[in-house]
Amino acid sequence: MHDKTHDKTYIIARSGTLGLRFRGRRIGEGHEGTGGTSGYSCDWDRGRIVRIYACAGAGYVLATTSWSRWQGEDGPIAAQVCATPAALLGALRDEDGLIGAAEMAAWEDACDEDPALEALRYEEMAI
């Protein structure tokens, strides 16, 4: 599992429900956005940030923040607890079973940090 000596307490405010407080360490982060013409994130009009945390006891937290620069357009903040690496991988998928760019970047970071996730990094094919 992860090195617990660097754990700290996080509080993630969530839209429409109570905030989530837990002890752990951030192990992955990914960003994606739209708008702008330069291709740089500083020009995005809307975007999402996906963060993955390894919890001190066991399990993971997947936190997603959507944002917008448009007045009156608030983005939701969500966080969910995933008990296992397989549950975390499932939570990263959308309703079509696909993993978005921000989720994939966060997953790749997390796999680099946590051996339990590294074991699921790739879909294995037996030839």
N, C-alpha and C positions, 0 to 999 in steps of 0.2 A: 504494500500500500504506500501511501505518500508519507513524506517526512513531516511528522506532526509538530516538530519543534518550531515551525514557522506559521502555525495556525493562528488565526485571529478571529474575532467575532465580527460577523457581517449582519447587517439589517437591510433587507431588500423590501422597499415599499412596493406593494402590488395594487394594480388597479382593481377596484371593486371588492376587495377583501382585505383581511388583515395582512400586515407585513410579515415577512419570514425572517426569523433570527436564528442563526446557526454559527457554529464554530468550524473553521476549515481553512482552506487555502485555494485561491484562484489558480487553476491549472490550464485554462484555455480561454481564448477570446477571438471573436471574429466580427467583422463589420461589412455591411453592404449598403449601397444607397443608390438614389436616382437623381436626375437633374444635373444641371451644370453642363458646360461644354468642354472643360479642360480635361476631364477624366480624373481630377484630383478630388479626394474626399471633402476638402474644404469648400467645394462648390456644390455639394449635394443639397437638394431641397428636402429630401426625406431619406430616412435610413433606419437601419436596425443594428443593434449591438447584441451579440450573443456571448454569454459568459458561462463557463463551466467551473464549478467548485468541487473539490474533494472534501467531504465532511470529515470532521475529526473522529467521530465514532465509526461510521461506515456510510457508504452511499455517496451520492452526488446531488448537487443542486444545479439545475439548468435555469438560467435567468435570461430573459429576452426583453429588451427595451426598444420600442419603436419611437421615432422622433420625427418632427416636421418643423420647418421654418415658417410654414404658412400659419397666419393668425387664425386662432380658433380650431386648429387641427391638432388635437392632443393625441399622442401615441400611447398605447397601452404598455404597462409594465407587468410582466408575468414571471413567476418563478415556481418551479415544481421540483419536488424531491423524487429522486430515482434511486431505488434501493440497490440496484445491481448495474454493472457495466452494460449488460444487454438492455435493461430498461432505459438507460441513458441514451443508448444508440437509437432505440425505438422512439424516444421523445424528440430526437433531432429530426425525425422524418415528418414531412407534411402529410396531408390527407391522401396524396397520391403515392406515398412511400418514397418520395425524393428528399434529398438533403440539400438545402439551399447553400449559397456561397458563404454566408456568415456562419452558418452552422458547421459547414465543412472545415472552415478555417479554425474555428474553436475546437472541433474534434481533433484535427491534426495536432494542434498545440497540446491538447490534453493527452493524446496518445504518447507524445514525446515525454510527458511528465509522469505518467502513471502506467506501470507495467501491466496492470489488470486491463486497462483499455487497449494497450498496444496489442494484446492478444486478439482483439476484435478489429484492428485497424483495417484489414483487408478482407474481402470476401474470398474465401479459399475455394479453389477449383481442383478437384481430383481428376487427373488425366489417366 
